[in-house]
Amino acid sequence: MKDFRKSKKTVEVSVGESVRIIRELQELSQNDLAALTRIPQSTISGIENDRINLGVERAKILAKSLKCHPAVLVFPGWTIEVAA
């Protein structure tokens, strides 16, 4: 078990909010992200408003375009503690 680190949730952020926050930090519009990912803008809007599930494949596509790890989108608000 020494190879594992404990994680804990630090903030309440939904998956959709995490996508929106990262997109906005990179100064991308939903249309910009749609063009980069070939995911329709309406789907991106649905994800950001938690009406459409992100899913593993969409998480991979969005993460690549947003230059982050898919886990950042799928598990927002979690941090890893280093075990003592």
N, C-alpha and C positions, 0 to 999 in steps of 0.2 A: 504494500500500500504506500510505500515511501515515494513511488513514482507518480502518485496522483496528488493534485492540489485541490483544496476545498474551494468551492465557489459560493458566492452569495449574491442575492439580488440587491442592488443598491438604489435603483430608482424604478418608478412605475412608468414604463414606456411600452406602447404596443408595437407590434411588428410594423404596422403601417406607419406609425409615427417615426420609427427608426429609419425607414426608407425615405420619408419626406425630409427628415432632418439632414440626413447625409446628402440627399440630392440638393437641398437648398444650400448647404455649406459649400458645395461645389459649384454654386451659382448656375444650376441647370434647371430649366423649366421641365414640366412633365412632357412637353412636346420634344424637347432636346433629348430627354432620356428615352422616349419612345423611338426616336430616330436611331439612337445608339444601340438599342437592344432589340429592335423590331417587335417589341411588345406594344400593343395598341395603347394610346394615351388613356383611353377610357378604362383599360385594365389597370394601368398604373394608378389612376385616380381611385379605382375600387380598392386596390391594395392599400393605398395610403389612408383611406377612410375605413379600413377594416371590414369592407363588404365582400372582398374577394381574398381567399387564402393565398398566401405567398407561394407555398409549395417549394420543394427542393430544386426543381429545374429552373424555375423563375428566380429563386434566390441565387443560384449560380450565375445566371445571366446578368442579373442586376448587380451583383457583387463585382463581377468582372468590369462592368461599365463604370461602377462607382469606386473602383479601385480599393475594395475592402474585402475582408474574408466573409464568406456567406454566413458564418456564425454571428457576425456583428449584426446582421439583419434579422436572423432567425431567433436569436437569444438576446434581445436588447436589455440593457440595464444590469447585466451580470458581470461580475468581476471575478478574477481568480486570485485567491490568497496563496501566498507562498507559505508552505508548512514550515514550522520552526524545527 
